[in-house]
Amino acid sequence: MIGTGYVGLVTGTCFAESGNQVTCLDIDEEKVAGLNDGVIPIYEPGLTELVKRNHAAGRLKFTTHPDGAIPDAKCVFIGVGTPQGDDGRANLSALFGCVETIASRIKEDAIVVIKSTVPVGTNRKVAAKLKELTGRDVDVASNPEFLKEGAAVDDFTKPDRVVVGTVRDEVTEVLHELYRPFLRTERPFLSMGWESAEMTKYVANCLLATKISFINEMANLCERVGADVNSVRRGIGHDQRIGFSFLFPGVGYGGSCFPKDVRALMAVAEDTGMTSRILAAVDEVNDAQKTVLFEKVKAQLGEKLSGKTIGVWGLAFKPRTDDIREAPALVLIDSLLKAGATVQVHDPVAEANVKAIYGDKLIYGEHHYDAARDADLLCICTEWNEFRNPDFDYLKHAMAAPVILDGRNLFDPAEMAERGFTYEGIGLSANG
């Protein structure tokens, strides 16, 4: 397994848990040393225990030396990052660096499996590059991941489906056998061509991002016309063609996948001479949605926030992760600081990552009540469970003014009014 980031570490660990011998390779010596000492570089529920157990059993190893990982491997998974470049396209330099590293080391019957999210056509290019470097045909397979941060271990061990892209049935059979322990509940193993597997990953994420931007835009419209988005959501969600998943309005999506994948697929379309108007709108709506809370802050407190203290609950882009990449909370914080506000923040696991960016520009609360203390207004950006049932009497007493702007619609507006709070969510209405 090349790469010990989010995808590589979860994948390698879960394969080891099912009885395979797995060696994870990474160029980051400090990270590898930490993993060998049981230090996990990401926050993912359940992962630490699995890593430690399989490492202790000798099934999971970590190294920085390619010669200790590649030559004996039947399957060589590549799970390195493909970050977004300035033009929106995926940067594949790390991936093709891996291809050059493994070319002289893989055995003849090895299968190179691309786990990284890559543009359509990449597996074909990898196969061509390996043939150029080795002088022979090397088996290459696409195996996109569908892991949700915060639930990655469950997603891997109990997948909705496993998708592989291959050009030889023998390769398909090897990968089917590898995944068989995770498919015991009749979940499908879907084999297709390289380009179809690559496209499946992008289309899945882009469709989910589209649902989020759609319901966010409808929530904003609900506010303008006096409708309640929760009532509307229930009204449409029972239609089986629509469903309820990803129809919870909020302050926009973030993380390492949706923003990058939407823009990457837009770039793929552009390269074919096509303009993806839907994806362009999805991206535009999401960027705008991240400013909604700040606009609500200004509506409550005015344009200039000098002398005002704002509390922020939640910094990660979603609960159960410490990932702050493209997090809506950071857009809000940047705007608050620029307007002159004092900003107090709390997140159960992501504060260290935020502090690495903002340093002493923010006040960090050990407890979520600390971030609300003496605040003129409290914003909620991430729906951590510990925020769902606060002591409202204590919170009202602790704040300078009982004003809550809820970017995740955790509370009922009528109940908050009874408790004496000025409360606004996203697309909520007292009319129900």
MOFEN-V968262 format. One record per residue. N is the residue number from 1. RES is the residue in one letter. SS is DSSP state (~ for helix, > for strand, _ for the rest). Layout:
BEGIN
N:RES:SS + N:RES:SS
END
This chain:
BEGIN
1:M:_ + 2:I:> + 3:G:_ + 4:T:_ + 5:G:_ + 6:Y:~ + 7:V:~ + 8:G:~ + 9:L:~ + 10:V:~ + 11:T:~ + 12:G:~ + 13:T:~ + 14:C:~ + 15:F:~ + 16:A:~ + 17:E:~ + 18:S:_ + 19:G:_ + 20:N:_ + 21:Q:_ + 22:V:> + 23:T:> + 24:C:> + 25:L:> + 26:D:_ + 27:I:_ + 28:D:_ + 29:E:~ + 30:E:~ + 31:K:~ + 32:V:~ + 33:A:~ + 34:G:~ + 35:L:~ + 36:N:~ + 37:D:_ + 38:G:_ + 39:V:_ + 40:I:_ + 41:P:_ + 42:I:_ + 43:Y:_ + 44:E:_ + 45:P:_ + 46:G:_ + 47:L:~ + 48:T:~ + 49:E:~ + 50:L:~ + 51:V:~ + 52:K:~ + 53:R:~ + 54:N:~ + 55:H:~ + 56:A:~ + 57:A:_ + 58:G:_ + 59:R:_ + 60:L:> + 61:K:> + 62:F:> + 63:T:> + 64:T:_ + 65:H:_ + 66:P:~ + 67:D:~ + 68:G:~ + 69:A:_ + 70:I:_ + 71:P:_ + 72:D:_ + 73:A:_ + 74:K:_ + 75:C:> + 76:V:> + 77:F:> + 78:I:> + 79:G:_ + 80:V:_ + 81:G:_ + 82:T:_ + 83:P:_ + 84:Q:> + 85:G:_ + 86:D:_ + 87:D:_ + 88:G:_ + 89:R:_ + 90:A:> + 91:N:_ + 92:L:_ + 93:S:~ + 94:A:~ + 95:L:~ + 96:F:~ + 97:G:~ + 98:C:~ + 99:V:~ + 100:E:~ + 101:T:~ + 102:I:~ + 103:A:~ + 104:S:_ + 105:R:_ + 106:I:_ + 107:K:_ + 108:E:_ + 109:D:_ + 110:A:_ + 111:I:> + 112:V:> + 113:V:> + 114:I:> + 115:K:_ + 116:S:_ + 117:T:_ + 118:V:_ + 119:P:_ + 120:V:_ + 121:G:_ + 122:T:~ + 123:N:~ + 124:R:~ + 125:K:~ + 126:V:~ + 127:A:~ + 128:A:~ + 129:K:~ + 130:L:~ + 131:K:~ + 132:E:~ + 133:L:~ + 134:T:~ + 135:G:_ + 136:R:_ + 137:D:_ + 138:V:_ + 139:D:> + 140:V:> + 141:A:> + 142:S:> + 143:N:_ + 144:P:_ + 145:E:_ + 146:F:_ + 147:L:_ + 148:K:_ + 149:E:_ + 150:G:_ + 151:A:_ + 152:A:~ + 153:V:~ + 154:D:~ + 155:D:~ + 156:F:~ + 157:T:~ + 158:K:_ + 159:P:_ + 160:D:_ + 161:R:> + 162:V:> + 163:V:> + 164:V:> + 165:G:> + 166:T:_ + 167:V:_ + 168:R:_ + 169:D:~ + 170:E:~ + 171:V:~ + 172:T:~ + 173:E:~ + 174:V:~ + 175:L:~ + 176:H:~ + 177:E:~ + 178:L:~ + 179:Y:~ + 180:R:~ + 181:P:~ + 182:F:~ + 183:L:_ + 184:R:_ + 185:T:_ + 186:E:_ + 187:R:_ + 188:P:> + 189:F:> + 190:L:> + 191:S:> + 192:M:> + 193:G:_ + 194:W:~ + 195:E:~ + 196:S:~ + 197:A:~ + 198:E:~ + 199:M:~ + 200:T:~ + 201:K:~ + 202:Y:~ + 203:V:~ + 204:A:~ + 205:N:~ + 206:C:~ + 207:L:~ + 208:L:~ + 209:A:~ + 210:T:~ + 211:K:~ + 212:I:~ + 213:S:~ + 214:F:~ + 215:I:~ + 216:N:~ + 217:E:~ + 218:M:~ + 219:A:~ + 220:N:~ + 221:L:~ + 222:C:~ + 223:E:~ + 224:R:~ + 225:V:~ + 226:G:_ + 227:A:_ + 228:D:_ + 229:V:~ + 230:N:~ + 231:S:~ + 232:V:~ + 233:R:~ + 234:R:~ + 235:G:~ + 236:I:~ + 237:G:~ + 238:H:_ + 239:D:_ + 240:Q:_ + 241:R:_ + 242:I:_ + 243:G:_ + 244:F:_ + 245:S:_ + 246:F:_ + 247:L:_ + 248:F:_ + 249:P:_ + 250:G:_ + 251:V:_ + 252:G:_ + 253:Y:_ + 254:G:_ + 255:G:_ + 256:S:_ + 257:C:_ + 258:F:~ + 259:P:~ + 260:K:~ + 261:D:~ + 262:V:~ + 263:R:~ + 264:A:~ + 265:L:~ + 266:M:~ + 267:A:~ + 268:V:~ + 269:A:~ + 270:E:~ + 271:D:~ + 272:T:_ + 273:G:_ + 274:M:_ + 275:T:_ + 276:S:_ + 277:R:~ + 278:I:~ + 279:L:~ + 280:A:~ + 281:A:~ + 282:V:~ + 283:D:~ + 284:E:~ + 285:V:~ + 286:N:~ + 287:D:~ + 288:A:~ + 289:Q:~ + 290:K:_ + 291:T:_ + 292:V:~ + 293:L:~ + 294:F:~ + 295:E:~ + 296:K:~ + 297:V:~ + 298:K:~ + 299:A:~ + 300:Q:~ + 301:L:~ + 302:G:_ + 303:E:_ + 304:K:_ + 305:L:_ + 306:S:_ + 307:G:_ + 308:K:_ + 309:T:> + 310:I:> + 311:G:> + 312:V:> + 313:W:> + 314:G:_ + 315:L:_ + 316:A:_ + 317:F:_ + 318:K:_ + 319:P:_ + 320:R:_ + 321:T:_ + 322:D:_ + 323:D:_ + 324:I:_ + 325:R:_ + 326:E:_ + 327:A:_ + 328:P:~ + 329:A:~ + 330:L:~ + 331:V:~ + 332:L:~ + 333:I:~ + 334:D:~ + 335:S:~ + 336:L:~ + 337:L:~ + 338:K:~ + 339:A:_ + 340:G:_ + 341:A:_ + 342:T:> + 343:V:> + 344:Q:> + 345:V:> + 346:H:> + 347:D:_ + 348:P:_ + 349:V:_ + 350:A:_ + 351:E:~ + 352:A:~ + 353:N:~ + 354:V:~ + 355:K:~ + 356:A:~ + 357:I:~ + 358:Y:~ + 359:G:~ + 360:D:~ + 361:K:~ + 362:L:_ + 363:I:> + 364:Y:> + 365:G:_ + 366:E:_ + 367:H:_ + 368:H:~ + 369:Y:~ + 370:D:~ + 371:A:~ + 372:A:~ + 373:R:_ + 374:D:_ + 375:A:_ + 376:D:_ + 377:L:> + 378:L:> + 379:C:> + 380:I:> + 381:C:_ + 382:T:_ + 383:E:_ + 384:W:_ + 385:N:~ + 386:E:~ + 387:F:~ + 388:R:_ + 389:N:_ + 390:P:_ + 391:D:_ + 392:F:~ + 393:D:~ + 394:Y:~ + 395:L:~ + 396:K:~ + 397:H:~ + 398:A:~ + 399:M:_ + 400:A:_ + 401:A:_ + 402:P:_ + 403:V:> + 404:I:> + 405:L:> + 406:D:> + 407:G:_ + 408:R:_ + 409:N:_ + 410:L:_ + 411:F:_ + 412:D:_ + 413:P:~ + 414:A:~ + 415:E:~ + 416:M:~ + 417:A:~ + 418:E:~ + 419:R:_ + 420:G:_ + 421:F:_ + 422:T:> + 423:Y:> + 424:E:> + 425:G:_ + 426:I:_ + 427:G:_ + 428:L:_ + 429:S:_ + 430:A:_ + 431:N:_ + 432:G:_
END
